[in-house]
Every structure is written in structure tokens, then in C-alpha cells.
Amino acid sequence: MPAYLIVHRREITDPQKLKRYSDGIDAVIAKFGGKVAARSDSFKVLEGDWHAGRPHDDARPERLTVIEFPDMAKLQEWYESNDYAELKAIRQAASRSDIVAIETR
């Protein structure tokens, strides 16, 4: 069953460093059978205290990303892989995000 990684990026602390993450992430996701299903700074908040971002505006960086993997095992293999480790460290040092993984049934 497909599994999804859902990322809510709340803050960018180092835009230059985050660019290095952005430049390499899609290839590493694809290596594990994943694909970006959605990535947007524009979203409509129906409930809660989220604020849609603005493209290329570090003052309003909020973004949602949904990444689909074939199953939860592949998602976790990617997340814990050496291939992703360096990019994950860059992302964590350059931004603040909430991230969850869900599996469909």
C-alpha cells in the first residue's frame, strides 16, 4: 500500500544551505521509488494556525510537500538511508519543519 511523507515547512533559517538540499532531494527520493505528489507554498487553511507561504520569500516560507512511496518500508528505508543522511542534515540545519509518515489502507 502506498505511504506518504507529509512535510510542513515552517521556517527557513539558512536559505543558501537549503538550496543545496533542494538541488539534490528529488533524485534521492526517486532512487527509493518515491515521487513528489505535491509541493506548494500556496494552500488554503481550513482550520488551525498555518499560514500559506510565498514563493522565494523567506519571510513567509511555509510550504507543504507530499511525497509518495510504494509502501512504508520503502519510505523508512529512504528516510534512514545513507543516501538521504547528508541532505536530511542540511534540511534540519537550514529549516524547521513538521514531518509525518502515513500509510494508506
N, C-alpha and C positions, 0 to 999 in steps of 0.2 A: 504494500500500500504506500502511496506517496507520502512523503514527510516534507514539512515546510519549516524553514528558518524565517522568523519574522523579526526584523530589526527596526527599532525606533531610535534613530539618532537624535539626541537632544542637544548636543553641544560640540562644537569644533574648538579644540584648544591649540592645534598646530596645523594650519591649512597646508603648509608646504609638505609636511610629513604625511598628511592624509592623502595628498596627491599621489605619493608613491604607492600607497595602499590601493587607491582607485585604479592606477595603471596596471596592477597585476592581479587583481582579485578575480575577474571573470574567467581567466584561463585556469586558475586553480579550482574554481567551482566546477568548471566543465570537466576537468580531469577526473572528478569523482561522480560524474553523471548528473551533476546539478545544472540548473539553469535559472536565471533571474526571471521570475514571473512578473514582478512589478518593482519599480524603483521610482519614487516621485517625491518632490518637495511640495507638491500641491495635493492636498487631501482635505476632505470635508469632515470636521469634527462633529459627530452627532452627540456624544456625551464625553464628559471628562475635561481635563485641562491640558490638552495638547494644542500646539499652535503650528499651523502649516508653515513650512519654510519658504524661502525664496531662492531660486537657483543662483548659485555663486554669491550668496550674501551670507557671510559668516556671522552676521548679527542675528540672522533668522535662519539657522541651519537645519531645522527639524525636517527629517526625511523618514519615509517608511520604505522598507525594502522587504520583498518576499522572495525567497529562493526555494525552488522545488528540487527535491532529491528523490530518487527512486523509492527509498524507504528510510526508516530511522537509522538503520545500521550504516548506510552509506553517508547519511548526514553526520552522524557521530564520527565515522571514520575520517571524513573531511575535516571536521572541527578539531579533532585531536591529532591530525596528521602533521608530519614534519613539513610537508608542502605548504600548509597554511600557517604554521607556527610563527614565522617571521612577519607575515602580513598581519596576523592577529595581534602581535606585539605592537606593530606600528599603529594599527587602528586603536588599540587600547590606550596608547600613549598620546594619540592625536585627537581623540574624541571621547565623548561619553554617550553610551547607548544602553538601551534595554533590549535584551535578546531572548526570545523563547523559541523552542522547537516543538512542533506538534505533528502527530501522525493521524492521517485520516483513517476512517474505518468503514 
